[in-house]
Amino acid sequence: MPEVLHNIHCDGFEAISLTAKSSKNLSLFKSEDSNRQAEQLRIFRKLEKKLLLFNTSSFENQVHFQFAYQTPVQRWFPYREGYSVELVNSFIKSLKISGNIFDPFSGSGTTLLAARNNNINSLGVDVNPISVLVARVENEKYSTFNINNIRSQIETIKALERPKQEYQTTFNLANKVFNADILQSLLHFKNYIKSIEDKKIRDLVFVAWLSIIEEVSNIKKEGNGIKYKNRKRTPSGYINIDKEVWENQNFPEDKFVFVKFKLYNQLEAIFYDVVNSYGNCEKRPKIYQGSCLEFNRLFSDEIELTFFSPPYCNCFDYFEIHKVELWLGDFIKDKEDFRKLRNTGFRSNTNSLNYKPIVYKNKNLESLISLIDTERLWSKKIPSVIRGYFDDTNTLLNKLYDQTVHGGHVGIVVGNSAYSGVIIPTDTLIVEIAQQIGFKVKNIFVTRHLTTSSQQKKKLSSLKNYLRESVIIIEK
Ligand SMILES: C[S@@+](CC[C@H](N)C(=O)[O-])C[C@H]1O[C@@H](n2cnc3c(N)ncnc32)[C@H](O)[C@@H]1O
């Protein structure tokens, strides 16, 4: 039977309620040898009891960064994992927020940018030093004096001559990830940028330099990690094109001019945004580097709205995806630095697992984990990742509850995930945790349905509606 859809107007958002989701008789699954699916469905229904989920396609393009490359300021650094400023704006307006706004996973600083556009004080925290730098630079206020200084740095970079010395890097994959001349050019520009005296301008030019790295390299960020661009998919499988052949086909002969041109162009785009879209707001966000699980140690201000998107429980590793920039930008100098950094992350992937005990226990979650066929998982650590994820979620929501004003809100953009045919309904599990803490559920907007590997798709055929991305709004 198809889903029954009703048009509903909900807090100013055009929405469609999703009732009688998959009202298939449970016995139908038995014939498909799908007891596991029937059991999942039973748990999902239990979790959704008394909850109304709204299908809201109007947010579909706002929960990811589809337009970030063209959006002023957001385009300063290609941060793929964020949402749009408009999404945050709409909640600031509909919830009539005027007090402090907080983002515990501030990433490139989208929530903070929206707060700033609305002339509201905001606070942000992120563990990744690249995110913190990007968010600080994007949310900085640039005076006329600063603008003149940026202009003069752009002209100096344009006139910079070729490297006369050979630069070294501690990044052991550098020779694989870059063409040799491109690497030397990048290091030459970095060397110059580090000599810029004014820190505000140095940081801004450095973000421009970080933002071109992927484009001039032999790798691209794709799926759950980084992939070599010279590895091509063909009908008969993957083939590796010789590195030198691929570089000759894809980069111009003069690599120094190529890198300079990319950096120059990026700086011009940033300059344009600084000159045209800034200056009308006095409120500046405070951005801290650290774990959101300890945000209460970083500031004690009361919060009216927390709006964020945590890492999803899907093993995506934010440090792995930024590893080339982290190494080449000298944020890390050896493997131990890298390991330590990964260990501070939310427990959403196998590299973030630390020795923290699991304090939070959830019966529904345990039932779902017990359905996972661990033999078919690509890593034995996945059940620990899932438990760690909800343990961290519980810690964060408890701390948010303590620091949120009465009547204040928390908005969470999150996607569900699947492991070996079992869906982890992160949205409704978060809602369950929030309710246990004392929050009231205001809305759950289902913004889009997610895709998964074709193997998983087959296994999840009758449950595919639960693979979705949602915006949860809870209230203290
Ligand atoms: C989905 S992204 C947030 C994107 C952000 N909303 C934006 O629009 O740019 C999740 C972020 O969480 C950060 N993160 C992971 N573990 C963290 C932790 N324990 N504390 C704070 N931030 C963390 C990652 O570095 C990443 O920037």
The ligand as a Gaussian input file, in Angstrom:
#p B3LYP/6-31G(d) Opt

LIG

0 1
 C       28.665000      18.035000       9.146000
 S       30.099000      18.907000       9.545000
 C       29.460000      20.475000      10.012000
 C       29.316000      21.410000       8.843000
 C       28.805000      22.780000       9.211000
 N       27.459000      22.736000       9.701000
 C       28.895000      23.691000       7.991000
 O       27.859000      24.100000       7.492000
 O       30.007000      23.951000       7.528000
 C       30.562000      18.190000      11.067000
 C       31.757000      18.847000      11.733000
 O       31.947000      18.251000      13.007000
 C       33.316000      18.364000      13.332000
 N       33.565000      17.490000      14.504000
 C       33.763000      16.146000      14.546000
 N       33.916000      15.759000      15.830000
 C       33.782000      16.859000      16.609000
 C       33.812000      17.095000      18.010000
 N       34.018000      16.099000      18.911000
 N       33.653000      18.364000      18.458000
 C       33.452000      19.396000      17.584000
 N       33.427000      19.226000      16.253000
 C       33.578000      17.979000      15.763000
 C       34.014000      18.025000      12.033000
 O       35.334000      18.533000      12.026000
 C       33.096000      18.723000      11.010000
 O       33.598000      20.007000      10.734000

